[in-house]
Amino acid sequence: EHLALLGHNGSGKSTLARMCNALLLPDSGSVLVGGRDTRDPAARAAIRDAVAMIFQNPDNQIIATTVEDDVAWGPAARGWPAAEIRARVAWALEAVGIAGLRGRAPHQLSGGQRQRLAIAGALAPRPALLIADEATAMLDPLARADVVALLRELGRAHGVGILHVTHLLEEAAAADRVVVLDQGRVALDGPPRE
């Protein structure tokens, strides 16, 4: 499913998104991901493998000196074999449309290309859910539309669930379902048309 999460500033969108992969833990209640409780330290690695995040500023996620090395970081940190890492990197770069940039330095990329790089890095471990937390906020309108279309395509072509946190109604309209938060509670839930 491609779900858009809307709400005013302070409504709890980013807090909820960060709870979905245990970057934040609930003060009360529980957050279950695939039946696993995010408060259980033994479950967090599996939860974080299943749920990847993309943030507003891709520069906060890019850590390597080349595009290829940046995408390889997640699989390498998991200790995967070199052949598997190469395959995942190639697949992720192709999936986001920047395979031709693999040897470039991230600082040489445009804002939209850097966001695609951040998406590829999150996608390389093949998570079940990709959370885009205001991932288009720093992009111009054309790059924003490209990233929204890319998220939609990743969901359709690769079976990745998308949780798209946004303020923009035109981005929410591209989702299968929209949830509107108000003061940490679900105010509306339904198809974009509603």
C-alpha positions, -999 to +999 in steps of 0.1 A: +000+000+000+011+036-007-002+055+023+000+093+027+002+107+062-011+143+065-015+167+093-005+202+106+029+208+121+030+191+155+002+166+147+025+136+152+034+126+117+071+124+121+069+110+156+047+082+142+070+076+113+100+073+136+082+049+159+076+026+129+112+016+128+121+022+165+140+054+161+116+066+188+099+044+213+064+050+227+061+064+263+030+043+266+012+017+246+030-003+220+040-001+183+040-035+166+058-040+133+052-074+118+041-086+152+073-074+168+072-048+196+095-019+190+103-017+227+119-052+226+156-046+221+159-081+206+134-072+179+148-039+168+173-052+142+146-071+124+123-041+126+149-018+111+156-043+084+119-043+075+113-006+078+136+020+061+135+058+064+142+086+040+144+121+056+138+157+044+175+164+038+193+136+019+226+150+030+218+138+065+217+102+051+246+102+027+278+091+043+302+078+016+324+095-010+308+077-040+272+069-049+280+032-051+297+031-018+269+050-001+243+025-013+265-004-003+269+009+033+237-007+046+242-042+032+279-040+042+270-030+078+248-061+079+278-083+070+265-096+037+288-113+012+304-090-014+285-106-043+252-100-026+262-064-018+271-057-054+238-072-066+218-051-041+236-019-050+231-025-088+194-033-082+188-003-060+206+022-083+186+008-113+153+009-093+157+046-086+171+056-120+207+066-111+227+036-121+248+058-145+259+079-115+274+050-095+310+064-095+301+101-089+306+119-056+273+127-039+282+164-036+282+165-074+246+155-076+215+177-079+191+178-050+167+154-067+196+130-075+208+131-039+173+123-027+172+093-052+206+083-037+191+084-002+162+063-014+186+038-031+205+034+002+173+028+021+161+004-006+192-017-009+184-040+020+150-046+005+128-034+033+091-043+034+082-006+041+098+026+030+090+057+050+095+090+033+093+116+060+088+149+042+113+136+016+103+162-010+104+192+013+138+205+000+132+199-037+119+221-065+085+213-079+098+192-108+121+171-086+093+168-061+070+153-087+098+130-098+103+116-063+066+112-057+063+092-090+094+072-080+079+062-047+047+052-064+066+031-089+087+014-062+055+004-045+040-010-077+071-026-093+089-039-063+061-046-037+075-021-012+049-005+011+052+033+011+044+056+041+047+091+027+046+118+053+038+151+036+021+185+040+012+186+003-022+175-009-010+169-044+015+144-031-012+127-009-035+125-040-009+100-055-014+076-026-038+047-023-050+058+011-047+090+032-046+092+070-049+127+085-035+131+120-046+158+145-029+161+178-016+125+176-049+109+167-064+097+134-089+124+123-096+110+088-087+078+070-097+069+035-090+071-002-076+105-015-109+112-033-127+114+001 
